[in-house]
Amino acid sequence: MNLIRNYRNWRRYRQTVSELSRLSNRELNDMGISRSDIPAVAKTTL
């Protein structure tokens, strides 16, 4: 079970990083996120 949960968390993390990375710097700035903050923000979705 732990393996499945870890895989799902990893997929959710990668999806969030991917979606945020597609945004422009201006769109990220409007949300209060810098490009370097993307990994940290994605981790909070887990």
For each residue, the residues with C-beta under 8 A, 3 or more apart:
1: 4 5
2: 5 6
3: 6 7
4: 1 7 8
5: 1 2 8 9
6: 2 3 9 10
7: 3 4 10 11
8: 4 5 11 12
9: 5 6 12 13 46
10: 6 7 13 14
11: 7 8 14 15
12: 8 9 15 16 45 46
13: 9 10 16 17 42 43 45 46
14: 10 11 17 18
15: 11 12 18 19
16: 12 13 19 20 41 42 45
17: 13 14 20 21 38 39 42
18: 14 15 21 22
19: 15 16 22 23
20: 16 17 23 28 33 38 41 42
21: 17 18 35 38
22: 18 19
23: 19 20 27 28
24: 27 28
25: 28 29 35
26: 29 30
27: 23 24 30 31
28: 20 23 24 25 31 33 34 35 38
29: 25 26 32 33 34
30: 26 27
31: 27 28
32: 29
33: 20 28 29 37 38 41
34: 28 29 37
35: 21 25 28 38
36:
37: 33 34 40 41
38: 17 20 21 28 33 35 41 42
39: 17 42 43
40: 37 43 44
41: 16 20 33 37 38 44 45
42: 13 16 17 20 38 39 45
43: 13 39 40 46
44: 40 41
45: 12 13 16 41 42
46: 9 12 13 43
